[in-house]
């Protein structure tokens, strides 16, 4: 009789044990959504894609001259280049710090990426939100001016707040409110209006994945500041992921490659062929 009693208790307890295990499995359904974008930047705009702890992101960004310069300049390749390189390191899964240098106006900058909210797979949190503050310093020589730039004059500050949603494995969209302030401006800087210190914009960016490792990308950064010669920043590109690398090739109306100049710099008219070819090379390393 004892074996029969043991079997009876086992059958009675088994459903409860299985149910408890199923309950534990349901907890993982609230995991954060990953790979909203292929890289920490979508053309020029900061994305919500965080670096994990111990991960290093190295990028080389490059734009050429406007394509309407014609065949003599190989449609912009021979002039108007701007190059930026940057490093960004994840000090935690939600915080990373970056350093970069742009050749246009010889800007050195430091930035941070702070994850505020992560989209959840179960839909309980519909979007991801990050904060990306940055400070830059202009190291150009201004000895030709009557009053040279002081250290404080050379500083500029920016803040981007990318808000993104991954609608499916193929399609992601983000909105990026942005603000930029230059301590001192003038015609010697490569910005649209030498009389305006502070600029605002709300950029829109997205990507559509049409193959397992390839996606179309776009950005649109309209001017929200009353400034002269300030046009919308428009970019259209393609992203190719090859393991540790993400290659981004695009056409954009902006020569700028950093946040401050992205919304304050001179942008061409896209429909007058005042756009230029550019590319980003992104490389991710695990160094911890």
C-alpha positions as CSV (number, residue, x, y, z in Angstrom):
1,X,0.0,0.0,0.0
2,X,2.8,2.4,0.7
3,X,4.0,2.6,-3.0
4,X,0.4,3.3,-4.0
5,X,0.2,6.2,-1.4
6,X,3.5,7.7,-2.6
7,X,2.3,7.5,-6.2
8,X,-1.0,9.2,-5.3
9,X,0.8,12.1,-3.5
10,X,3.2,12.5,-6.5
11,X,0.3,12.8,-8.9
12,X,-1.4,15.3,-6.6
13,X,1.7,17.5,-6.2
14,X,2.9,17.3,-9.8
15,X,0.5,19.8,-11.3
16,X,1.5,22.4,-8.7
17,X,5.2,21.9,-9.4
18,X,4.7,22.2,-13.1
19,X,2.6,25.4,-12.7
20,X,5.2,27.0,-10.5
21,X,7.8,26.3,-13.2
22,X,5.6,27.8,-15.8
23,X,5.1,30.9,-13.6
24,X,8.9,31.3,-13.4
25,X,9.2,31.2,-17.2
26,X,6.6,33.9,-17.6
27,X,8.8,36.4,-15.7
28,X,11.3,36.6,-18.6
29,X,8.6,37.9,-21.0
30,X,9.2,41.5,-19.7
31,X,12.8,41.5,-21.0
32,X,14.0,44.7,-22.8
33,X,13.8,44.9,-26.5
34,X,17.2,44.7,-28.2
35,X,18.7,45.9,-31.5
36,X,16.1,48.7,-32.1
37,X,18.8,50.1,-34.5
38,X,21.9,48.5,-36.0
39,X,24.4,50.9,-34.4
40,X,24.7,53.6,-31.7
41,X,24.0,56.2,-34.5
42,X,21.4,56.3,-37.3
43,X,23.3,58.2,-40.0
44,X,24.1,61.2,-37.7
45,X,21.5,61.0,-34.9
46,X,22.1,59.3,-31.6
47,X,19.9,56.2,-31.2
48,X,18.7,54.5,-28.0
49,X,20.9,51.5,-28.7
50,X,23.0,51.2,-25.5
51,X,26.4,49.7,-25.1
52,X,26.7,46.9,-22.7
53,X,29.2,47.0,-19.8
54,X,32.8,46.5,-21.2
55,X,31.8,47.2,-24.8
56,X,33.8,49.7,-26.9
57,X,32.3,51.4,-30.0
58,X,34.8,52.9,-32.4
59,X,33.5,54.8,-35.4
60,X,34.9,56.7,-38.4
61,X,32.4,59.1,-40.0
62,X,33.0,60.9,-43.3
63,X,31.2,63.3,-45.7
64,X,32.4,64.6,-49.0
65,X,31.4,67.7,-51.0
66,X,28.1,68.4,-52.7
67,X,27.4,66.1,-55.7
68,X,26.3,69.1,-57.8
69,X,29.9,70.2,-58.1
70,X,30.0,67.9,-61.1
71,X,32.3,65.3,-62.7
72,X,35.4,67.6,-62.4
73,X,35.3,67.1,-58.6
74,X,34.1,63.6,-59.0
75,X,30.7,64.7,-57.7
76,X,32.1,66.1,-54.5
77,X,34.7,63.5,-53.6
78,X,37.6,66.0,-54.3
79,X,36.4,68.7,-51.9
80,X,34.4,69.7,-48.9
81,X,35.3,66.7,-46.8
82,X,34.7,66.4,-43.1
83,X,36.0,63.5,-41.0
84,X,35.1,62.5,-37.5
85,X,36.4,59.7,-35.3
86,X,35.0,58.7,-31.9
87,X,35.2,56.2,-29.1
88,X,32.4,55.2,-26.8
89,X,32.8,52.8,-23.8
90,X,30.0,51.2,-21.8
91,X,30.7,51.6,-18.1
92,X,27.4,49.9,-17.3
93,X,24.5,48.4,-19.3
94,X,22.8,51.8,-19.0
95,X,25.6,54.3,-19.1
96,X,28.4,55.0,-21.6
97,X,30.8,57.8,-22.2
98,X,32.3,59.0,-25.6
99,X,35.0,61.1,-27.0
100,X,35.3,62.4,-30.6
101,X,37.0,64.8,-32.9
102,X,35.6,66.4,-36.1
103,X,37.8,68.1,-38.7
104,X,35.2,70.9,-39.4
105,X,36.1,73.7,-37.0
106,X,38.4,71.2,-35.3
107,X,35.9,70.3,-32.7
108,X,36.8,67.9,-29.8
109,X,33.7,66.7,-27.9
110,X,32.8,64.5,-24.9
111,X,29.4,62.9,-24.6
112,X,27.4,60.5,-22.5
113,X,24.5,58.1,-23.3
114,X,22.2,57.4,-20.4
115,X,19.4,54.9,-20.8
116,X,16.3,56.2,-19.1
117,X,13.6,53.7,-20.2
118,X,13.8,50.5,-22.1
119,X,11.0,49.1,-24.3
120,X,9.7,45.8,-23.0
121,X,8.9,42.8,-25.1
122,X,5.6,42.2,-23.3
123,X,4.4,45.8,-24.3
124,X,4.3,47.1,-20.7
125,X,6.8,49.8,-21.8
126,X,6.1,50.9,-25.4
127,X,9.3,52.9,-26.1
128,X,12.9,53.3,-25.2
129,X,14.2,56.7,-24.1
130,X,17.8,57.9,-23.6
131,X,19.6,61.1,-22.8
132,X,22.7,62.1,-24.7
133,X,24.4,65.3,-23.4
134,X,27.6,66.5,-25.0
135,X,30.1,69.4,-24.7
136,X,32.5,70.4,-27.5
137,X,35.4,72.8,-27.8
138,X,36.5,74.6,-31.0
139,X,40.3,74.4,-31.3
140,X,40.5,76.4,-34.5
141,X,43.0,79.4,-34.7
142,X,41.2,82.8,-34.5
143,X,44.3,85.0,-34.3
144,X,43.0,87.0,-37.3
145,X,40.1,88.4,-35.2
146,X,40.4,91.7,-33.2
147,X,39.4,89.7,-30.1
148,X,40.5,86.1,-30.0
149,X,38.3,83.4,-28.6
150,X,38.7,82.7,-24.9
151,X,38.4,79.1,-23.5
152,X,34.8,79.8,-22.6
153,X,34.0,81.3,-26.0
154,X,35.1,78.1,-27.7
155,X,32.6,75.8,-25.8
156,X,29.3,74.5,-27.2
157,X,26.8,72.3,-25.5
158,X,24.1,70.0,-26.8
159,X,21.4,67.6,-25.5
160,X,19.6,64.9,-27.5
161,X,16.7,62.8,-26.1
162,X,16.1,60.0,-28.6
163,X,12.7,58.3,-28.1
164,X,12.3,55.1,-30.1
165,X,10.1,52.2,-30.7
166,X,10.8,48.9,-32.4
167,X,7.5,48.0,-34.1
168,X,8.8,44.7,-35.5
169,X,12.1,43.0,-36.3
170,X,12.1,44.9,-39.6
171,X,10.9,48.4,-38.7
172,X,12.1,51.0,-36.0
173,X,11.3,54.6,-35.7
174,X,12.6,57.4,-33.4
175,X,11.9,61.0,-32.5
176,X,14.9,63.1,-31.2
177,X,14.3,66.5,-29.5
178,X,17.6,68.4,-29.6
179,X,19.0,71.7,-28.2
180,X,22.4,73.3,-28.9
181,X,24.1,76.3,-27.5
182,X,27.3,78.1,-28.6
183,X,28.9,80.4,-26.1
184,X,30.1,82.6,-28.9
185,X,29.2,82.8,-32.6
186,X,30.4,84.6,-35.6
187,X,31.0,84.3,-39.4
188,X,34.2,82.4,-38.7
189,X,32.2,79.4,-37.6
190,X,30.6,76.9,-40.0
191,X,27.1,77.5,-38.8
192,X,24.1,78.9,-40.6
193,X,23.5,82.2,-38.8
194,X,26.5,84.0,-37.1
195,X,24.0,86.0,-34.9
196,X,22.2,83.0,-33.2
197,X,23.7,81.2,-30.2
198,X,20.9,78.7,-29.4
199,X,19.2,76.2,-31.8
200,X,16.4,73.7,-31.3
201,X,15.1,70.9,-33.5
202,X,13.2,67.6,-33.3
203,X,14.7,65.1,-35.6
204,X,13.0,62.0,-36.9
205,X,14.9,58.8,-37.9
206,X,14.1,55.3,-38.8
207,X,15.3,52.1,-40.4
208,X,13.6,49.3,-42.4
209,X,15.3,46.0,-42.5
210,X,14.7,44.3,-45.9
211,X,17.3,41.5,-45.5
212,X,18.8,39.7,-42.6
213,X,21.8,42.0,-42.3
214,X,20.8,45.0,-44.4
215,X,18.4,48.0,-43.8
216,X,17.4,51.2,-45.3
217,X,17.8,54.3,-43.0
218,X,16.7,57.9,-43.0
219,X,16.8,61.0,-40.9
220,X,15.0,64.4,-41.1
221,X,16.0,67.2,-38.8
222,X,13.9,70.3,-39.4
223,X,14.9,73.8,-38.2
224,X,12.8,75.0,-35.3
225,X,14.9,78.2,-34.7
226,X,14.4,81.5,-36.5
227,X,17.8,81.7,-38.2
228,X,19.0,82.7,-41.6
229,X,20.2,80.1,-44.2
230,X,18.9,77.3,-42.0
231,X,17.5,74.4,-44.0
232,X,16.3,71.0,-42.9
233,X,18.9,68.2,-42.6
234,X,17.8,65.3,-44.7
235,X,19.6,61.9,-45.0
236,X,18.9,58.7,-46.8
237,X,21.2,55.6,-46.5
238,X,21.7,51.9,-46.3
239,X,23.1,49.9,-43.3
240,X,25.1,46.7,-43.7
241,X,25.9,44.6,-40.7
242,X,28.8,42.1,-40.9
243,X,29.3,40.7,-37.5
244,X,31.4,43.2,-35.5
245,X,31.1,45.9,-38.1
246,X,28.2,48.0,-39.2
247,X,28.8,50.0,-42.5
248,X,26.5,52.9,-43.2
249,X,26.5,54.7,-46.6
250,X,24.2,57.6,-47.1
251,X,23.4,60.9,-48.9
252,X,22.9,63.9,-46.7
253,X,22.4,67.6,-47.0
254,X,24.7,68.2,-44.0
255,X,28.5,68.4,-43.9
256,X,28.3,68.2,-40.1
257,X,28.9,65.0,-38.2
258,X,28.4,66.0,-34.5
259,X,25.3,67.1,-32.7
260,X,26.0,70.9,-32.3
261,X,26.6,71.4,-36.0
262,X,24.0,68.9,-37.1
263,X,21.2,71.4,-36.3
264,X,23.1,74.7,-36.5
265,X,25.3,74.0,-39.5
266,X,24.6,75.0,-43.1
267,X,22.4,72.4,-44.9
268,X,21.8,72.3,-48.6
269,X,18.5,72.0,-50.5
270,X,18.0,68.4,-51.2
271,X,15.9,69.0,-54.3
272,X,18.6,71.2,-55.8
273,X,21.1,68.4,-55.5
274,X,22.9,70.2,-52.6
275,X,23.5,66.9,-50.9
276,X,26.7,64.9,-50.4
277,X,27.8,61.3,-50.1
278,X,29.0,60.1,-46.7
279,X,29.7,56.9,-44.8
280,X,30.1,55.6,-41.2
281,X,32.2,52.7,-40.2
282,X,31.2,51.3,-36.8
283,X,33.2,48.6,-34.9
284,X,32.2,47.1,-31.6
285,X,34.8,45.4,-29.3
286,X,34.4,43.5,-26.1
287,X,37.4,44.5,-24.0
288,X,36.5,43.4,-20.5
